[in-house]
C-alpha cells in the first residue's frame, strides 16, 4: 500500500512510486501463507512422530472399517507374522529417520521465517501515510526557516538532474516538494490537515501484498523469467508427468498393459495351471527385471521345482518369476536366497490385483470354468499350495505323513470341510500330533469355523416372475463361528507377505451345457453377516435352473453350491393389472387446467354483462354441475358397452 499524494500516482507517470510503497502488507501475507503451511504440517508431524508405534496397526488393524473388533488367527506362525510386521512398523529405520530429519529441518526454517517476519512487523507501521515532517526530517516545532533549509538540502540531493541513474530520485524529489508545500502553502496545508494529502481528497492505490523488490525495474527481467519458468515449464511438466503415470493404471490398480495382455492371452480353456505364467508375464512382473546374480541363485532351486505346464514365454524376467511362483506354491522357500525371497514377495504383492483382473476378464466373457480356475490359482498363491496338492496341507504342521493318516482313517478324511467337521479329540487322535501342534490346529479350526450360505430368488414388488422382469437373487452369508460384534481378521497365510483378508465371489451360473455366468459379485466384507443381491433379466419362459456358486478366494474346500429353480411366465400368459389408487381416480373428476381457464373466462364475460359477482358464482356452479352430469353418464354407459362386446364374442 502506498501514500495517497497525487503526483506519485498519476496516469501520466510511467514509474511506480517505489519509495512510497508499503511492505507491511507483504509481511502479513507471508506470515499468513507460512502459518497455513506450518500449522497443519507441524500437527501432522507431531501426530506421526508421537504415534509412530500405534500406526503399526495399519496393515494388521484391530478393527474393521465398520468399527467391529477383528478376530485374529492364533496359530504360532500367524502370531509371529503379525508381531514381526508390527515390530518392523514401529522400528525407526534409516529411511524413516531421514524423513523425520528432513521434515524437522524444513519446519524449523518455516517457523524461523514466521518469527522473523513477525519481528519485522514490529518495526513497521501498520499503514504508511503522507507525513511531511518525516519526509523533510524536521519536527513539528521547527520554524519556517528550518523547514526551508531542510527542503533546499534534500531537493539538491535528490534532484533528478543530479541523479540520472537513480530511478527512485524523481519519486523522492516529488515527495520532498509536496511535503514542503504542505507546510508552507496555506491551501496545501489545509488539504493535508483535513484529508491527509496536500492535493485534497485522494484514493489510495491498493494492490496485492508484494515485496518492494518486485517493483524495482532492475528486477523485472528476473521476475519475468521466473514467471515464464513456473507457468510455461514447471506447471505443464508436472501435469504431464502425473498424467503419464496415471494413464498407465486402470481403476483397479492394475497396469493397462497387463489388462491388454490378459485380455489377449486368457482363453476359455485357461485353468489354474496357466496362472503362474500369466502372472509372471504381466507388466508388473516384467518391470522387476533381472539381476546379475539370478542365474546362480536359481540353480540352487533346479531339481526341487516341478513346472506343471510347458513354458510359452522365454523372456528372462518372465522365466525367472514363473519359476519363483512355482517354487512358492511348492513351498521351496528354504532353497531360496534372500534376494530371491525379496523378489518373490514383491511379485506376490502384485499377485492379488493381477489375479483379480484374471477373474474379471473371465467373468466378462461369461466363462465360469476359467473364472473358477483363476480363483483356484489365487488360493494357491495365498496358501502356498501346488496345483494338485491336498486341501489338508492348508492346516499347520501337516505333511505327507499326516495326509496318509487322514486317508487311512475310518471314514477317510480328504477335504478341509470333513476335517473341520470332526471333534477336537478325533482330530488329535487321527493326526497324532504333539500338544503344541494340536493347539495350532485347533486355533485354525476355530478361526475358519463354519460358513453358511442361503439364497432366494424373487422380483421386486411382484409375486410372479414374467419374461423381461429383473429377478433378484438375495444371497446371505453367515459366519457361524464369530460372536456378535466380531469380524473376521486376516486369513491364515504364514507364507504370504502382508495381510490378506477373506473375499467371496458369488457366481450365478446357467446350468446348461455351457456353464455361462449370468451375474457375479465380489464381496470383501468381513462382518459376521453379509447380504448381497445379484440381479439379472429373465429371458426364457418356463422352468429355469440356475446354480449359485459361493467361492472363497483364501481357502480351498470352503465353497458352497446352491441350486435355484423358478418358473417364468410368458409375457402374454400373465397379464398384470396396474393398481389405481382412489386419489388418482378422483383426479379424473377434476376439470383440466384448460377447462378451468375456460370456466373462469365465461365467468368474467357473465360478470361484465350482469355486473354482479353473484352471477359469476352461479355460472361456475352451473358449469361444474354440467361437468359432473356428463361424467356420470359416461360411467353408466361403460357397463352397457362391455356387455354388448362380450355377447358378440360369445356369438
Beta strands, then each sheet from edge to edge (+ up, - down):
strand 1: 69-71
strand 2: 451-459
strand 3: 465-466
strand 4: 470-479
strand 5: 486-488
strand 6: 504-510
strand 7: 516-523
strand 8: 529-537
strand 9: 542-552
strand 10: 560-569
sheet 1: 1+ 5+
sheet 2: 2+ 4- 8+
sheet 3: 3+ 10+ 9- 6+ 7-
end
